Every structure is written in structure tokens, then in C-alpha cells.
Amino acid sequence: MDVVLDILDTLAFDRVYASILPGNSTPELDTTLLNQHVGRYYPLQPSQWADASSWKRDHLSRQATSLLFITWFFGMAIYFIGSTIFYHTWWDKSLLKHPRFLKNQVRLEIEQALFSIPIMAILTVPFFLAELRGWSKLYDLPDEAPFPAYNWLQYLFFLAFTDTGIYWIHRYEHHPLVYRWLHKRHHKWLVPTPFASFAFNPFDGWAQSLPYHIFPMLFPLQKGAYLGLFVFVTLWTVLIHDADCLSHSAIINGPECHTLHHLFFNYNYGQFTTFWDRVGGTYRKARGDEFKMVKSQ
């Protein structure tokens, strides 16, 4: 996020903070230190307002506020763009007449997501602040990897780590002592649309995102890969709520598997693969008629 902040500070935030919280310039401020993170990729000159706010760029409150709006905006953008595209292209509209599809469900899903996304953004900011403060193992350039092949292996390591973490977190959320107050809200959507992807208790969504943020604290991850994976996992969360069967793979936990989880509750807890569901005895393969009940009625 340091690269993202350098860019957005230069293009917008410097001027915004200078207008809202003006301050005196700091003579000892070394402007060559500004944009040093993005400077490793592209020589971006600081804006004329870079030192014009009482909240300098390294001010903790400023960083937290900026990260909150970035995370909130990014989450909303991916949610509405991805959900709208998947809903109007791949999602089977006959499911609107499914006996388990709720009245006004799409509107209710969106309302829940609009409530949850900003709270999840607030809960996520501390992880991004930790990264800015150097408490992660994120690295800038590919030649800084532990060994050359790691630049490719990091993707597999990330997916394996997060798939494992999400499976066990998700499965634990179905424990009777936890389910009612944490995860039940998401299972209101027995036949989910893509708009259900973020329609859950915000603490539920945050809990299932923990593996994504813990990974770079424990293992090296290139910053470009980190941002790309963050976009990927967000879109994947939307995609698996599409309900339509895009793949009959026995390995990939796609929309078919996840919709079975919504319909039958105690199956298919995984996020990317069916590995842990198979190991844990919670895998269920679709017969093919579970989603099409309405067509036979």
C-alpha cells in the first residue's frame, strides 16, 4: 500500500489534506524522501502541496484515514462492478423463481453489503498500517526475492496458505456457539446472487480475510503480486456466488461448490480448492439438479 499511497498522495490527497488541515511547511523536510516507494518503479515528482498540511504524509492519523477511504472505495468498486457484470452475464435468471429465493433478495443483499464494507475496511486498516511501518515481508522488485523461482512460487504459496486458513475459519464459524451471532446472516441467502458476495456480518467477512493479511506478515510477497492477488481474491469472492456452474472440476471450489454450501450448509467450506473439504470429509459434488428445481415445477 505504500506505492498506492505515494501515487494517490501526489494526485489527490496532498491537496485535500492541505485544504482541510493546512499547516506550515517544514524546512527540514527532505522532499527527496517523498514518493520513494513508487520511485522504485517510476520517477513520480511530489505535488506542490506535499508539505502544505499539518498532517504530513507519515502522520499516523493521515495514513489511517487515507487507507480507510482507499479500502472502502476499492471494496465498493469491485463489489458493484464485479457483481453487476456477473449478475447480468452468467447468473441464471431462472433462479429468481427458485422456491428458496427470497422476496427482494438482490436489494437486501446490496443493503447488507453497503453496511458491511465500510466496517470491514475499518478493521482492515491496521494491517495496511503495519505494512507501511515495515512490519511485513513485502518486497519491491523481483530480484529481491529469496530465490528466482520464488517469484512464481509465491502465488502457489499464497493460494495454499489462504485456502487452508479460510477453510478452517469458515468451518469453525459453523460451530453452534459461533454460527448464530457471526455467520448466520450470510446463510440467509440460500440461493445467492453475486451481490451476496459481501452480504454478511462485517466481522465474519473480516475473519475470513485474515489469511490474506497474515501471509505477507509471515512470508515474502512481491508488492505487485500482493496488489494483483488482492484484486483476484476479491473478484473470486464475487464469482463463487454466481451459482452458475462454470466448471465441473473436482479440484476447483467454484460457484457450483459454493452454492451447494449455501443450499446444504455443512459442505464445501473451501475458498479456492476442494482439497481441505476432501481431507475434512465435507466435500459434496453437485448432482446437477440442485439449482434447477424451479424448472421441473
N, C-alpha and C positions, 0 to 999 in steps of 0.2 A: 504493500500500500504506500510505501514511501515514494515510489515512482509516480503513482497516481496522484498523490498529494502535491508533489512538485509541479506536475502539469496543471492541475486544477487551481493551485495557488496562483500560478503565473497567469492563467487565462481568466480567472474569475474571483477566487477567494481573497486575494490580496486587496483588491479594490473594495469588495464587500466589507471586509473587516476594517479597512481604513475609513469607510464611510460610517459604519456603525460604532466603532470603538477607535476613534482617531487618537494618535499619540505622537510624541516627539521622536524624531529619528535618533538612532543610537550611533554616535560617532565611531565607537569601537567595533561596530558590526562589520564583519568581513563578508561582503556580498559574494565573494568567490565561493563561499561555502554553501550559498543558496543553489538549489537545483543540482546539487552534486550527485543525487541518486539517479535522476533522469539523465544527467550528464554522462553517465557511463554508457548510455545508449545513443543519446542525441544532445548536441550542444544547445540547450534552451536558455536564453538570457532571462534573468529575473525581470519582473514587471517594475514599472516606476513606483508602484505602491507597496513594494515588498517590505519596506521598513516604515510604513506610514501608520500602522496601527499599534495601539498599546498592547495588543495581543500579538507578539511576534510569532513567527512560524513554528518555533519549537515550544510555544506555550501549551501546556498540557490541556487546558480547557479548550483552546482553539482547535487543537488536533482532535480532541474527542468530539467536538461539535461538527467539525468537517467530516470526520469519519462516519458520524451518525447519519448525516444527510446523504453522503455517498452511498452507504449501505442501504439506507431506506429507499433512495431513488433507484438504485440498481435492482433491488429486490422487486420493487413495484414494476419497473420496466420489463424485466424478464418475465415476471408473472403475467402481466397483461398481454405482452406481445406473444410470448410462447403459448399461453393458454388460449388466446383468441385464434391463433393460427391452427393449433392442433384441433380445437373445437370445430372450426369451420372447414377443416380439410379431412382429417382422419376419423374423428369421433363419429360413431354410428348414431345418427339422429333417431333411429327407431327405438333406442334405449330411453328416449324421453317418455315412451309409453310403457316402459317396464313397470311391473306392479310394485317394485321396490324403489322406484324413482319418486322423490318427494315433490310435493307441490312447490313451485317457485324455487326449486333446488339451486339452480345456477345463481340466482340473486342471493340466496342465503350463503352459498359458498363464497361469493365475492365479498359479501359483508363480513364474514368471518376472517377472510384473508386480509381485508383492509384493517381490521382490528389487530391482527396478529403480527403483520410485517413490521410495523414501527417498533413494537415491543421486542421482537427478535433482533432488530437492528441495534437497539439499546444494549441488549445482552451480549451482542457480538463485538461491540466496540472495544471492550477490554482486551480481547485477543489481538485486534489490529494495533492497539496502542502498545502491547507487549512486543509486537513485531517491529514497530517504529523505534522502540527503545533498545532494540538489539537482542531481545530475548528469544529469538528463533534461530533456526539453522538455514534460513533462506539465503541464497547466494545470487549474485547478479548474472555473471556470464558463464556460458557452458564450460569454458576452460577452467573454471573454479570448482568443478565437480570433483568428488572424491576420486573418481577414475573415469575415463572417457565413456565407457558403456553406461555409466550411471545416468547420463542424460536421457537415455531411453528407458532404463530400468526403473527410474523414479516414478514413471506413470503406472507401471505394474505394481510397484510397492505401495503407492498411494491408493490405488483401487483395492488392493488386497487388504490393506490396513483399515480403510474406511468401510469396506463391505463387512469385515469382521466386527468392527465396533458397532455399526448400525444394527446388524442382526441381533446382537446381544442386548443392546439398549432397547430396541424395538420389542424384542421378546419379553424383556423384563417389564416393559410398560403394559403388557397384557396380564401381569400378575394382579390378582383381585385387589390387593392392597394399594395398587398404584393406578390401575386402569380407570377407575371411576372419576378420579379428580384430574388425571393428566391426559389420557389418550382417548377417552370415550368420545369426546367431541368430534374427533376426526372420523370415527366409525359411524357417525350419523349418516354419512354418505355411503349407503350400501352399494349403489351403482354410481361411482364417482364420475364426474366430468373432469377435463383438465383444470377447471377452475377450483377443484378440490385440493390441488397440489399444495397450497399454503393455507387451506381452510382447517386449521386446527388450533388447539391451545398453544399460545406462543412459547410456553415453557417446554411443551412437547417438541415443537419444531427446533428449538434451541438445543434440547438434549440430543436429538438425533443429528444435529450438525456438529457436535463436539469432536468426533473423529477427524473431520476436515481441518479443524483448527489446531488440534493436538498434534497431528502428523508433523507439520513443519517445526514444532517445538522440539520434537524428538529426532527427526531425520532431515537430512539436507533436501532442499527442494529449490529448483531454479525459479526465480521470480516470474518469468514469463510463463512457465509451466503452471505455476501457482494460480495466476490470474485465469489462464485458459481452463484449468481444471475447475476453478470456482464457477465459471460460466457453464461448463459442461454439467457439473453435478446439479446446478440449479435447473437447467433445462431438462435433465434426466428426471428430476423430481416431478416436473410437469408432464413429461412424456409417459411415465409409468401410470399416470392417472387417466390416460387416454381411453382405456378399456378395450379398444380395438386390438386385435391380435396382429401385430406387425412381425412377429417371429414365433415359430413353434420350437425354438431352440430349447434343449433340455439344460443348457448351461446358463443362458442369459435370463435374468429376472426382469422380464419386460412387462408391458401393460397387461398381458394376459395373466401372468402370475400375480401381479399386484391387485388386479380386480378380483381375483379369487380370494385374496386376503380380505378384501372388504366384504365380499359376499359370505365367506365361511369362517372368518375371524381368526382361527388358530393355525393358519397355514401361510407359508410364503412370507416370512418376515424379512427376507433379504432385500438388498438395495440394487446391486448390480448383477449378482450371480445367484445361482441356486445352491452353491456349494454348502453353505452352512445349514440351509434348510434340509439338505440331504443328510448331512452329518447329524443334525439335531432331530431328525425324524419328523420335520414339519413341512416337508415338500408335498405339494399336491399339483398334479398335472391336470390341465383342463380337458374335459371330455369333448368340448366344442359346442355344447348347447346351453351352458350356464348363462350366457349373456343374451341368448336369443329366445328366452321364454315367451316374450310377447308375440313372436311371430307364429307361434303354434296356438295362440289363444284367439 
